[in-house]
Every structure is written in C-alpha cells, then in structure tokens.
Amino acid sequence: MAEFRLKFRLLDKFIITEFYPTFVFGVMVFTVLLVAGDLLFDIADLLIQSRVPFSIVIRLFVYRLPGVIVLTLPMAALLATILSFGKLATQSELTALKASGISFYRILRPVLLASILIGGFALLLNETLVPLADRAADNIMRYEVARQKPSLLKEQMFLKEERDGALSRVIYIGKLFPQEGNMDDVLIQEFESGEITRIMTAKNGDWKDGQWWLYNGQVFNVTKEGFVEPLFSFEKQQLSLPLSPSQVVASSQDPKKMSAFELYNYIKLMNVQGSDVNSLWVLLHLRLAVPWASVVLALVGASVGAGTRRSGSGMGIGVSILLVFSYYVFMSFCRSLGQGGYITPLLAAWMPNLIFLACGAFMVKGANR
C-alpha cells in the first residue's frame, strides 16, 4: 500500500513538474501579447505626445498590470495543459502510463487541482488587488497626467430614476460636498411616458436626519406643447431621494471597476432609483464566472494536448489563442443575450463555462479510451 501511494505521489509530482514551467511561460507570453496590443500604445502616447515623465508612466504600467495578468491566467492554464500533455503524448509517456493501468482521469487530477487553485487565485485578485490598482491608475491619470486637483466635492453629477423600465426622473447636482452633506445648484426633471412634465430648481440643499431638504427653489410645469409655466416658489422643501451623500457618490462610480461586493451594493442603489439593473447583474455574475475559465479550458487543453502528434510551443500558442478566442466570443454573445433580457443573467455568465466544461468532459472521456 505504501509503495502504491508513493507511486501516485511521484506521478502527481511528475505531471505538475511538466505543467508548472509551461504555465509560467504562458503567463509571460500572453501578458506580453496583451501589453503589446493595448498598454504599449497608451504608454507611447503618454511619453511622446503628452510628454509625461517616465517615472509616472512606469507607475501607471505597474498599476494596470494586475488586471492584465488576471486575464492571462486562464489562457496560460490552457497553454500549459496543451504543451505539457502534448509533450507526454509525443514521447509516448501517456501510452506507457495507460499501459501500466493508470487512467487518463488519474493523470489529469493534479492539473485539474492546479487549475482550481489558479481560478481561486484569479477570483481573489479580482476582488482585492485589481480594483485598488485600477483606482490608483485612474488617480494618476486624473491628478498627475491631467493635472486635476484633488477635491472634497463632486461636480456635475447626474442621477437617473426609472419606473417600469421608463425614465421617471433626472436629478442634476452642480456641486456635492459628501462630508458636509451639502449640495448646490440642483435641477430636477420629472418625466411621464418619456415626456418631461415638471422642472424643479434649488440653489442648495442638505442632508438632515436621513432626509434631503432643498432651499430657495422654484417649480415649473411643462405643457404638452413644450411651454414652461411657473407654478410656485419655495424656501424649503423635502426631496424624495433615499440615498445618503456617500451613496450618491457611489452611484456615480464606474461599475466596471468595482469588486463583486461593491458591485452588489451598487446594484441595490440602482434598484432604489428604479433603474434597469439587468446588465449590472450580468456583469456581477461574469466577475464570479470568468476566473473559473481556467478549469474548463484546462480540461479542453489536456484533451487537445493528449491527441497531438507533434509538440511545439508555437503550435500550442496558436491553438490556445484559437480556443481562447472561441471562448470569449461565445462569452460576449451570451453576455449580449443576458443584457438584452433574452436569458437570465446567471445563465448568461455561466453558460460559456458550462458548454466548454461539457466539451472538455467529452474530450477527456475520449482521451481515456
């Protein structure tokens, strides 16, 4: 029994030894490809056109790198399985292992466990380092490249509210001081059936006891012919807006640069405003689903590699790019269906993984014969 266990420990070590170097190689290769295709042009423009100091450009590059690396992890897992299993197949080591009574499922086990760890690591990066790095990069672009001054106020903010899928109200805030709970130059437009019906203006407002109050304002009626008629003026009036100053600021942030937890809270804020949050739910589920592409692509890659007669990094990279392209095209198609309401957000996000998982399981079954 001890000899039997030792045999399989050596097998796991042998497979991981084949997988690990090619995985690191894949991360470097795909990172270079993505950087050359995206970041490199932005960096060149900052250095040559905008004449940004080299030290700032390097910091910007470092902050953008985590997001790129997260994208490369599933690609690298796919490339590593294709190359490592292709090498085993070319050198007839897979045939020898099968002849000794070891199934392909057992050979695949250490790679499958490694790909699960890679998926968990990608999810962890997405929830911790990537959002922080993206915000740091945005701060560099805003305050060091564009030379904007950090401010305790937010300017020119728009809040949109919907009811039954139709626009019901737009609130424009000229200046918002979140820490003090004050705002200036408020304009509110109310809509019915897509037509503006009422306008309210106020010079300022503040947050008191969990409510917004507007001061020194006017209310106007908008006729069907488009004429604006004054209704009344007011010194103080309550504004029906169930968002605190910090929540108002949060509702104006870019959801694409949020963590899953922040995005979930953002969706709740948008629900309060009556906005259509279907596309946001799709984005949230994609945040959770995409990191696990490393697992399903590793299954496909191992099967493809086991069936190759010729091993080579060039061929492996080419096949990896083709499979990754197919995965992301199908993912984009499902995302569009989810955002359009044709399928549920949960299905839209997870369908690519489920389809590729089914294909990988079928291919693994064939490789086990």
N, C-alpha and C positions, 0 to 999 in steps of 0.2 A: 504493500500500500504506500509506504514512504517513497519507494522508487517510482511508483506511478505518479504521485503528486509532484515529485521532483521533475519528472519528465514534462509535465504540463507547465510547471513554472518556467522551465527552460524554454518551452515553446512560446509562452507569453512574452518572455524577455526577448526572444529572437524576433518575434513579429514587431514588437514595439521598437526594437533597435532599427528595424527596416523602416518603420513608419515615421519615427521622430525626426531624423535628419531631413527627409523629404518634406515633412510638414513645415519645418523652419524655412527650408528653401522656398516652399510655396508662398509663405507669408511675405518673404522678401521680394520674390518675383512679382506677385500681384500688387504689393504695396508700391513698387517702382512703377508698374504699369498704370495704376490709378493716379499716383502722384504726377507722373509724366503727362497723363491725359487731362488733368484737372488743375491741381495746385500749381504746377510748374508755370503755366501761363499766367496765373494770377500773380505769382511771385515775380516773374519777369516784368509784368506791367507795373507792379509797385516799385521795383528797383529802377526801371528805365523811365517810365512815363511820369510816375508820381514822385520819384526821387526820394523814396522812403529809406531811412538809414538801414543798413544791413542787419544790425542787431535787432531791430523791430521786426524785420522780415523773418529772421530765424525764429524768434519767439512765436510769431504768427504761424509759422510752419509747424513748430512743435505742438502748438495747441490744436491744430487741425489734424494732426497725425492720428490720435486715438480713434476718431471717427472713421478714418480710412482703414486702420488696422482691423476694426470690428467687421468691416465689410469683407476683408480678405480672409478671415478665419474659415468660413465655410468653403471658400474657393481653395484654400490651402489644404483643408481636410480632404477635399475631393482629389486634388492633385496628388497628395501623399498616398492615398489608397490606390490610385491608378498606377503610380510609379512603383510602389513597394510590392503590390500584388502582381504587377506586370513583370517585375524582376524575378519574383518567386516562380511565376509560370514559365518564363523564358529559361530559367536554369533548372526546370523540372523539379523544383523543390515542393511545389504544391502536389504534383503527382506522387512524389515519394511519401509525403505526409498522408495523403489519402490511402496509399497502398499499405501504410502501417496501421490503418484503421481509424485515423483521425478525420472527422468530418470537416467540411468547409465551414459549417456553423461554429465549430470549436476554434478553428483557425481565425475566424472573424471576430471572436469575442473580445480580445484585448483592444482591437481597433475600434469596435463599437463602444466600449467603455471609455476609450480615449476621446472619441468624438462627442460623447455625452458631456465629458468634462470640458471640452472646448466650447460646446454650446452654453453650458452654465457660466463659463468664464466670459463669453461674449455678452450674455444677458447681464452679468454683473457690471461689466464695463459700460454697457448702455445705460444702466441705472445710476451709476456713480461718476466715473471719470469723464465720459463723453459729454454729458450736459454741462458740467463745470468747465471743461476745456472749450466747448463751443461758446459759452458766455464770455470766457476770458478772451477768446479770439475776437468776438464782437466788440468787447470793450477796447481792445487795441485798435480795431478799425475805426471806432467812433471817436475815441479820445486822443489817440496818438497819431493816427493817419489823417482822419478828417478834422482833427484839432477842435472837436467839440469839448465844451467844459462840463464836467460832472455837475449835476444839479439835483436839488432835493424836490424839484417839481417836474410834473409831466405835462407836456403841452400838446394841444390839438388831438384830443382823444375822442374816438367815436365808439358809442355803444349801440348795438342794434338789437332790437327785440322782435320776435316773431310770434304769431299766433296762428295755429293750424297751417303752418308752412308758408304763411304770407307775412310780409313786413308790417309791423304794427306801430313801431316807434323807433326813432333815431335820436340819441342824445349826444350832443356835441359839447365837450368841455374844453374851453380855451386853455385854462391852467388848472392843474390839480396839485395840491400840496398834501400828499398822503399822511405825513407825520402829524401835521396840524389838523387834518380833516377838513380842509377848506378848498373851495374851487371858485373860479372866476369865469365870467363870460360864458354862460350856459345857454344853449339853444336846443329846444326840444321840438321835434316834428312828429305829429301823430298821423297815422295812415289808416284808411279803410278801403278794402278791395283794391289796394295798390295805388290809391289816390290820396294825396295829402289833404287833411281836413282841418288841422289846427296847428298853430305855432305858438310856442311859449318861449319867452326870453327872460333872463335874470342876470343881474350884474354879478351876483355872488351867491354862494351857498355854503353850508357847513353841515357836519355830521354830529348830531347830538342825541344821546340816549338811544342809539341804534336806529336813528332815522335821519334822512336828508331833509334840510329845510332851505328853501330858496328865498332870496330877498330882492326887493326893488325890481320887480319884473312886470311884464305885460303879456296878455294873452290875445291872440288874433284868430279869427275864423277864416278859413279859406273856402270860398264858394266853388261850386262845380264849374263855373266859368273861369276860375283861376284868380279871382279878385281877393285881396286880403283886407278883411274888415276888423278893426279893433273891437275887442269885447270888453275887457276891463284891465285895470292895473292892480297890483297888489304890493304890499310891503313885506309880507311873509306868507309863504305857502309851502305845504309839505310836498315833497317829491316822492312818488311811489317808485323806489328803487331799492330792492332788498340786497344791496351789495355794500359792504364796508369800503372805506378808501383803499385798503390793501387789496381787496377783491376786485375793485375797479381796475387797479393797476395790473393785477394778474390776468384779467380778462383781455388785456391789450397785448399780451405777450405772444410770441410765435409758438404755437403748439408743436411744431416740428422739432423744436429744440428743448423740449421738456422731457423729463423722465416719465416712466409709466405712471408713477404715483401722482406726479404733478399734473399729468395729462388727465388722469381720472378726476382730480379736483377741478380742473378747468372745464371738463365736460359737465360737471354738476353746476358750475357757474353759468355755463351757456344754457343749461336746462332751465335755470331760474329765469333767464331772459327770454325763454321761449324759442331759442334758435334751433335750427335743424342740426343735430349732432351726429347724424349717421356717419358722415365722413370721418369725424373725430373718433368714433368707436372703431371704425376700420383701422385708423392709424394706431390706436391703442393696442388692438389685437395683433397688428403687424409687429409692434415693438416686442411682443412676447413670442411671436411665432418665428420670425426670421432668424434669430440666433440658433434655433434648433435645425436650421437647414444643414448645418454641419453633419448632423446624424444621418439624415436621409441621403445627402449627397455622398457620404462615406460609404453607405451601403451600395449605392449605384456604382461608385468608383471602384470598390473592391471587386464587384462582379465584372465590370468592364476590364479591369486590370488582369483578372484571372483568365479572361478569354483572349488576351493579346498573345501574339506570337513573336512580337518584337518589342523590346523595351528601349525607351529613349525619352529624355526629358522634353525634347522638342515636341514629339508626338503627344506626350502626356499633357503638356501645357495647352496644345491645340484642342485636344479632346475636352480638357477641363473648361476651357473658355466656351466651347460649344455647349456643353451641358449647363454651365452656369448661366449662359445667355438664355438658354431654353427655360431654365427655372425662373429667372427674373422677368422674362417676357410673359410667362404664364402667370406669375405673381401680379404683374401690372394689369393683366387682363382681369383677373379675379378682383383686384382692388377696385377697378373701374365698375365692375358689376356690383360690388358692395356699396360703393359710394352712390351709385345710381339707384340703389334700393331693390335691385333685382334678386339679390341673395342677401342673407344676413351678414352683418359684419364679422361674426365669429367664423362663418363658413368661408367668407372671402379671404380672411387672413390665413386660415389653416388648410384650405383646400390644396395649395401647391405642395405643402409638406405631406399631406395625406396621399396625393396622387403619386408623388415621387417615392414615398415610402412603400406604396403598393408595388410600383415598378421595381424598386430595389429588392423587395422581398421575393418577387417573382424571379428576378435575375439571380439572386442568391440561391434560391431553390434549384435553378438550372445549373448553377456552378457546383452545387453539392453532388450532382449526379456523377 
